[in-house]
Amino acid sequence: MKSKIHTYLKNTQGFVKTGLVILCTVFALSSFTAANAQTIKPGERLVFSGSYNMSGLMTQLAQVTMATENVATSKNTYLHLSFELSTYSKWDSFFKIRDVYESYVNPENLKPSLYKRSIDEGGYKKKEKYVFKGNTITSTVKKRNYPESGKTFSIGASTQDVVSLLYKLRTMDLSKFKEGQTQNLVIVFDEKQIPVTLKYMGKETVSAGNLGKKECYKISIGAKTDALKGKDKNLIWLTADDKKIPALLKFSIPVGTGQLALTSASGL
């Protein structure tokens, strides 16, 4: 039994990583949607429960927290965006996960200057940093006890890291989308470019934690990657208001199915 639970928890890192890719893919809709006056404010906190299908039961295994704060340096003030994942303490003895994704962006246009990622998944540790300069990213990666590696690669003018993309959509107007509308995009994640296809599927009402029942934009995500499985099986619901809060995310991967569900939102 312990071995089986360990396997489920090990898969948690895969579905949460996949969930993050799906989220950033959806938020890349900013590339073809006009902006409005909505801005992202410091002091926000969104908490999600991450669940995995264990023998037919959707079991809560981890908590995901998204937060914003202002950070001032001697030259600039940045909006610090963070995305943290932790398995619940009762599962840590089976497979402990502590992941942190961070982005430091311009508060006005959410353009990133620095992206950092630190993961600790069942004892596997990795640190990653992207420094943005124009259309170029200089990255450094440190895995376990191996020497640090680095590379420089080019990006598009509107390309952003995965965390800043999580917030970008909330400055956009989704009300003009038509049901069935699709868009092909390419995102950058894990130093790789991933072709994706988005499809707007209309509106549905879902539970949004302490916000209650909310009418949401429903969007399907497809990608040219083995990480996702099934047609219209990878979905996200965003509240159909000026905040566009991610309320629910469902996805299907080769090792099973999972979801991220909003439990609480504050500082909005």
N, C-alpha and C positions, 0 to 999 in steps of 0.2 A: 504493500500500500504506500509506504514512504517513497519507494522508487517511482511509483506512478505519479504521486503528487509532485515530486521533484521534476519529472518530465513536463507536467503541465506548467509549473512555474518557470521552467527554462524557456518554454514556448512564449511566456508572457513577454519577454524582452523582444521577441519577434513581432508579436501583434501590436505592442505599444509603439515600436519603431515604425511599423507599417502604418499605424494610426497617425503618427506624426507626419509621415509622408503624405497621407491622404489629406490631412488638414492643410498642410502647406500647399498642396496641389490645388485645393479648392480656393484658397486665398490668393492664388496666382491669377484668379479671375480679374484682378485689378488691371491686368494688361489690356483689357478691352472694355472696361466699364468706366464711365465718367465719375469723377469724384464729386462729393458734396461737402457740406460744412462740418460734418461729424469728425471729431478728433479723438485720439486715444489719450486718456488722462492718467496721471500717476495715481497710485493708491488702489488700483483695481485688483481683485482677487477672485479667480474662478477655480473651483475645486470639482474634480471629476472622480467618479469611481470606475476603475478599470476591471472588467469582468471577462472571464474565459469560459467557454463551454466545456465543462468537465463531466463526461459520461451523460450528456443530455441536459445537464443543469448549468445555467449561467451563474458562475460562482465569482464573487467579488474577491480579487486578489491584490489590487494595488490602488494607490491614490495618485492622481495627477493634479498638480497645482500650477496655474498660470498667474503671474503677478507682474505689476508695473510699478516703477518708482523713478524719480528724477535723480540723476547723478551728475554732480558738477566737478569739472576739472579746472585747472588754471586758465584754460583757453575756451572751453565749451561746456554747455550743459546738454547731457544726453538723456534720453528716455531708456531706462534699463528694462528690458523684457526678459522674463525668465519662465522656464518650463521645467518643472521638477516631477520626477516619478519615483515613488517608493512602494515596495511591497508592504502590505500590512504586517505588523510585528509577528503575528501568529504564524505567518508563512516564512519568516526569515530563516528559520532553522532548516528549511527545505531548499530554498533558493532565494537569497537576498539580492534585491536590486535597489540601487541608489543612482539615479541618472539626473544630471542637470544640464539643460541647454540654455544659453544666454545670448542676448543680442543687445548691443548699444547703438541706438539709432538717433537720427535727427528728429526731435519731437514734432516738427512741422510736416515733414513728408515721409517719415519712417525709413529713410534711406540708411542702411547700416554702415557703421565704421568698423565694428568688431563683433565677431561671433565666436563663442566658446562652447565647447561640449566636453563634459566629463562623465564617463560612465563606469559603473562598478556593478557587474552582473555576474553573480555567482563566483566572485573572485577574479573574473576577467576585468581588467582595468584598461581604459583608454582615455587619452586627453587629446583634444583637437582644437585648433585655433585658426580662424580666418581673419586676415587683415584686408579690408577693402580699400582700394585706391583706384578711382576712375573705373575702367572696365576690366580691372585686374584683381585677382585674389591671390595673396600669398598665404599658403597654409602650412601649418606645422602639426605633426601627429606624433604622439608618444604612446606606444602600446606596451603594456607590462614592463619588463626590464630591458626591452630592446632600445637601441639608440633612437633618438628623435629624428624623424624624416621631414623633409619639406619639399614643396613644389610651388610653382607659380602657373596660373592658368587664366585664360581670358573668359569673360562673361558678357552677357548682353547688358545694355544700358539700364534696363529695368529689373535685372535679376537681383534677388535678395536671398538672404539665408532663410532657413526653415522657420525660425522663431518670428522674425519680423513679418514674414508672409502670413503668419497666423493672425496678425492684427490688421494687415493691409486691407482686407476685404471690407472691414467695418467702416472704411472711409468711402466706400463705393455704393453705387445705386443698383440694387438687384431687382428693383420693382419693374424694370423694363424687359426682363427676360421673358421669352416665350417658351411654353412647355415643349420639350423635345429639342430645344436649341443645344448645339454642341460647339465645343471649341477645342482645338488641338494646341497643346503647349509643351514646353520643355522646361523642367525645373532642375536645379542643382542640389544634390544631397549626397553626403558621404564622398565628396570629391568626384561625383559622377553626374552625368546628365541623363535625365529620365523623361522620355516622351510620354505624355498623358493625354487623355481625352475626358472632357467634362460634359455632362448632360444634365440640363435643368429638367426636373420632373414635377414641377408644380409646387403646391403648398400642402402641408399636413399639420395637424395639431398634435404636439407631443408634450410630455412632461419635461419641464426645465428646472428641476430642483426646487429651491425656495422661491423661484419666480412663478411657480405654478404652471398651469397648462398654457402653452404658447403656440400660436400659429407660426409655422416655420417654412423657410425655403428648403426644399428637398433636392439634393444634388447627388448624382451618381458619378463615380470616378472609375475610369479604366486606364490601365498603364501597360506599356510594353515591358513587363517585368514578371518574373516568376513569383514575386512576393504576393501578388494578388490573384484571386481565384474567383471564377464565376462572372456571369453577366448581370449587371445591376445588383450585385451582392455587396458592393462597397459604397456606403451611403453616408451622407452627413446632413443634419438638419440645423439650419441657422435661423434664429428668431427673426421674423419678418417685421422688424422695426428698425429705428435708426441705430440701435446698438449692434445688431446682428451677432448675438451671442451664440456660440456653438452649444446646442442643447443636447445633441445625441450624435454618436458616430458608431456605425456598425460596419464590420469588415470581415472578409473571408480570405484566409490564407491557407497554404497547403497543409498545415498542421492543425487546422480547426477554425473556429469562429470566435469573435470577441466583440466587445463594445466599450465605449467610453460614454458615461452618462453624467451630465451635470448634476451635482448635488447642492452646491451653493454658489451664489454670486454676490459680491459686495463691492462697494466703492465705485459703482457705475455712474 
